[in-house]
């Protein structure tokens, strides 16, 4: 079945609603002539799309799988100046520990109070010598050593968290039960390990109490556990010592239709007419037309049944990640 465009959905709704309005065209869709009712139909169609998308995050048609590269992260505070004296590609060094890192990316989120502070950043880094990762000292000052020396570019406040929306802007949330870790392509070749390992999800209260102290020998390396922080970001344990590939399923975010040829792309084509009938129902409710309302609702109820039948996740058993993690290690 071919997908329906925004233009086709609105025009079909006009026909099914039996309103005396001419069909829109690709030329006048952005600024419809005459009646404001055109704008109502366009808004109702987008509202129907958004309501359906947000009604359940576990619709199967909203799920996708991604593989992203994740790096060790540090949280720097007390960063002087604007703009900051470091950027991707720069080399930094801990003044007290001597640990050297290369900045891969600078992220604009922090778990700080108040959130308006502008002198803190989370950075993705690569260690010049990954065996030295454990030598970092909380609170120590970092200096920039390249491309030109700068004495103070911030201090180490803690370990950086992960907000996967800055890696995948189209993602609404990840499924932490689906996370796996594997080595990068080069490391897999060099080390002869192409396997994918599960990263077990834990409630943050259990995670934060158990892991920073229980497994000191594994504080740095390949992550084996993940937890979502109260702020919605994620923490990995052990702390990464280098770049890895992280695989997970995620829920795609809703993106409104704007131009005439946009399509409701997170919705399978066979369900596109649901949006048209929901638009018709909104018009009928607006106009007090009970016959058109009843006809539209009949079709909507049928589509709702198909959604539940075909797109809700199947029942499954979930293993206890805390228990499995202890058995592995």
C-alpha positions in Angstrom: 0.0 0.0 0.0 1.3 3.5 -0.9 1.7 6.0 1.9 -0.7 9.0 1.9 0.8 12.5 1.9 -0.4 15.3 4.1 -2.2 16.8 1.1 -3.9 13.5 0.3 -5.1 13.0 3.9 -6.6 16.5 4.1 -8.3 16.3 0.7 -9.8 12.9 1.4 -11.0 14.2 4.8 -12.7 17.1 3.0 -14.5 14.7 0.7 -15.6 12.3 3.5 -16.8 15.2 5.6 -19.0 16.5 2.8 -17.9 20.1 3.2 -18.3 22.5 0.3 -14.6 23.2 -0.1 -12.5 22.7 -3.2 -9.5 20.3 -2.8 -6.2 21.8 -2.0 -3.2 21.6 -4.3 0.5 21.5 -3.9 0.6 25.2 -4.8 -1.9 26.5 -2.3 -1.5 24.0 0.5 0.8 26.2 2.6 -1.6 29.2 2.4 -5.1 27.9 1.6 -7.4 30.4 0.0 -10.6 31.7 1.6 -12.1 29.6 4.4 -10.3 29.2 7.6 -11.8 25.7 7.7 -8.8 24.5 5.6 -6.5 25.3 8.5 -8.8 23.5 10.9 -8.6 20.3 8.8 -4.8 20.5 8.6 -4.5 21.0 12.3 -6.9 18.2 13.1 -4.9 15.8 10.8 -1.7 16.6 12.6 -3.4 16.4 16.0 -4.6 12.9 15.1 -1.1 11.9 14.1 0.4 13.2 17.4 -2.3 11.7 19.6 -1.9 8.3 18.0 1.9 8.4 18.2 1.9 9.5 21.8 -0.9 7.2 23.0 1.5 4.3 23.5 5.3 4.2 23.3 5.3 0.5 22.8 3.6 0.4 19.4 5.8 -1.9 17.3 5.7 0.4 14.3 7.4 3.1 16.5 10.3 0.8 17.3 13.7 0.9 15.5 17.1 -0.5 16.3 20.3 1.6 16.3 24.0 1.1 16.6 25.9 4.1 17.9 29.5 4.7 19.0 29.8 5.7 22.6 32.9 7.1 24.3 34.0 7.6 27.9 32.5 10.8 29.3 33.6 13.3 31.8 31.7 16.1 33.5 33.7 19.3 33.8 32.7 22.3 36.0 33.9 25.8 36.6 34.8 26.2 32.9 36.0 29.8 32.5 35.3 32.1 29.5 32.8 32.1 26.7 33.3 30.5 24.3 35.0 27.7 26.3 38.7 27.1 25.8 38.3 23.6 24.4 36.6 22.0 21.4 36.4 18.6 19.7 39.9 17.6 18.6 41.7 19.4 21.5 44.0 17.6 23.9 43.4 18.0 27.7 45.5 16.8 30.6 44.6 16.4 34.3 47.0 18.6 36.2 47.2 16.4 39.3 46.9 12.9 37.7 48.7 13.6 34.4 46.0 11.7 32.5 45.7 12.9 28.9 42.5 12.8 26.8 41.3 13.9 23.4 38.0 15.7 23.2 35.6 13.9 20.8 32.4 15.9 21.5 31.0 18.5 23.8 27.4 18.0 25.1 25.0 20.6 26.3 23.3 18.8 29.2 24.3 18.3 32.8 22.7 16.9 35.9 23.2 20.1 37.9 21.1 22.3 40.1 20.2 24.9 39.1 20.2 23.8 35.4 20.8 27.4 34.2 24.5 27.2 35.1 26.5 27.7 31.9 30.0 26.8 33.2 29.5 23.0 33.1 29.7 20.6 30.2 29.8 16.8 29.7 32.5 15.8 27.1 33.1 12.6 25.2 36.7 11.7 25.2 39.4 9.2 24.2 42.2 8.4 26.7 45.7 8.7 25.2 46.5 5.7 27.5 43.3 3.9 28.5 45.2 2.1 31.3 45.5 5.5 33.1 41.7 6.1 33.2 41.5 5.0 36.9 44.1 7.6 37.8 41.8 10.6 37.3 41.1 12.5 40.5 37.6 14.1 41.2 38.1 17.8 41.5 41.4 18.1 39.7 41.9 20.9 37.2 42.3 20.2 33.5 44.7 22.1 31.2 44.7 22.3 27.5 47.9 21.0 25.9 47.0 21.3 22.2 46.5 23.0 19.9 47.9 25.7 22.2 48.4 25.6 26.0 45.7 27.0 28.3 46.3 26.7 32.1 42.7 26.1 33.3 39.8 24.8 31.2 37.7 23.4 34.0 37.8 20.8 36.8 36.6 17.2 36.9 33.2 17.2 38.7 32.4 13.5 38.0 31.7 11.0 35.3 29.6 12.0 32.4 26.1 10.5 31.7 24.6 9.7 28.4 21.6 11.4 26.8 21.0 9.3 23.7 18.9 12.0 22.1 22.0 14.0 21.4 23.2 11.0 19.4 19.9 10.1 17.9 17.7 13.2 17.7 14.8 11.2 16.3 14.6 8.9 19.3 12.0 9.6 22.1 13.4 6.9 24.5 15.5 3.8 24.4 14.4 0.4 25.6 17.1 -0.3 28.2 16.2 -4.0 28.2 17.5 -4.3 24.6 21.0 -2.8 25.1 24.0 -4.7 23.9 27.7 -3.8 23.6 30.3 -4.8 21.1 33.8 -3.6 20.2 34.4 -1.1 17.5 35.3 -2.6 14.1 39.0 -2.0 14.5 39.2 -3.3 18.0 37.1 -6.4 17.0 39.7 -7.1 14.3 42.7 -6.4 16.5 41.4 -8.4 19.4 39.6 -11.2 17.6 36.3 -10.5 19.4 33.2 -9.8 17.2 30.6 -10.9 19.8 27.8 -8.7 21.2 27.3 -8.7 25.0 24.1 -7.8 26.8 24.2 -4.7 29.0 21.7 -5.4 31.9 19.3 -2.8 32.9 18.9 -2.0 36.6 16.8 0.4 38.7 18.9 3.5 39.4 18.7 3.1 43.2 20.1 -0.4 43.0 22.7 0.6 40.4 24.0 3.7 42.3 24.3 1.8 45.6 25.9 -1.4 44.3 28.2 -0.8 41.4 30.5 2.1 42.3 31.8 0.1 45.3 31.2 -3.6 44.7 33.3 -4.3 41.7 36.4 -2.0 42.0 38.5 -4.2 39.8 36.0 -3.7 36.9 35.5 0.1 37.4 36.7 0.8 33.9 36.2 -1.3 30.8 33.3 -2.6 28.7 29.9 -1.7 30.2 27.9 -4.6 31.6 25.1 -2.6 33.3 22.9 0.4 32.5 20.5 2.5 34.6 18.4 5.6 33.9 19.0 8.5 36.2 16.2 10.6 37.8 17.0 13.3 35.2 16.3 10.9 32.3 19.9 10.4 31.2 21.8 7.0 31.4 24.8 5.8 33.3 27.0 2.8 32.3 29.0 0.5 34.5 31.9 -0.1 34.3 32.9 3.3 33.1 34.1 3.0 29.5 37.8 3.0 29.0 37.6 3.5 25.2 35.1 3.7 22.4 32.5 0.9 22.0 29.5 0.2 19.8 26.1 0.3 21.7 23.1 -1.4 20.2 19.5 -0.8 21.4 16.0 -0.5 20.3 14.4 2.9 20.6 11.0 4.6 20.2 10.9 7.1 17.3 9.8 10.6 18.2 6.8 12.2 16.6 7.6 14.8 13.9 4.6 16.9 12.7 3.7 17.1 9.1 4.3 20.5 7.6 4.6 20.5 3.8 2.1 19.1 1.4 4.2 16.1 0.5 5.1 15.1 4.1 3.9 11.7 5.2 3.2 10.3 8.7 6.4 8.2 8.4 6.3 6.5 11.8 2.9 5.0 10.9 2.7 2.1 8.4 0.9 3.0 5.2 -2.0 0.6 5.9 -3.0 2.7 8.9 -2.8 6.2 7.3 -6.5 6.3 6.7 -7.0 6.3 10.5 -5.7 9.9 10.4 -8.1 10.9 7.7 -11.1 9.4 9.6 -10.0 11.0 12.9 -9.9 14.3 11.0 -13.4 13.7 9.8 -14.5 12.9 13.3 -13.0 16.1 14.7 -14.8 18.1 12.0 -18.1 16.4 12.8 -17.7 17.1 16.5 -16.8 20.7 15.7 -19.9 21.0 13.4 -22.3 19.0 15.5 -22.9 16.5 12.7 -23.9 13.3 14.5 -24.2 11.2 11.3 -20.8 12.0 10.0 -19.4 11.6 13.5 -20.9 8.1 13.8 -19.6 7.0 10.4 -16.1 8.2 11.2 -16.0 6.6 14.6 -17.0 3.2 13.0 -13.9 3.3 10.9 -11.7 4.6 13.8 -12.8 1.7 16.0 -11.9 -0.8 13.3 -8.4 0.7 12.9 -8.0 0.7 16.7 -8.7 -3.0 16.8 -6.1 -3.6 14.1 -3.5 -1.5 15.9 -3.9 -3.6 19.1 -3.9 -6.9 17.2 -0.8 -6.2 15.1 1.4 -3.7 16.9 1.4 -4.3 20.7 4.4 -6.2 22.0 4.0 -9.9 22.7 4.1 -11.0 26.4 7.6 -12.1 27.4 9.7 -13.0 30.4 12.3 -10.5 31.7 15.4 -11.8 33.4 16.7 -10.2 36.6 19.7 -8.2 35.5 21.2 -7.8 38.9 21.3 -11.5 39.5 22.7 -12.3 36.0 25.3 -9.5 36.4 26.6 -11.1 39.6 26.7 -14.5 38.0 28.7 -13.2 35.1 31.2 -11.4 37.2 
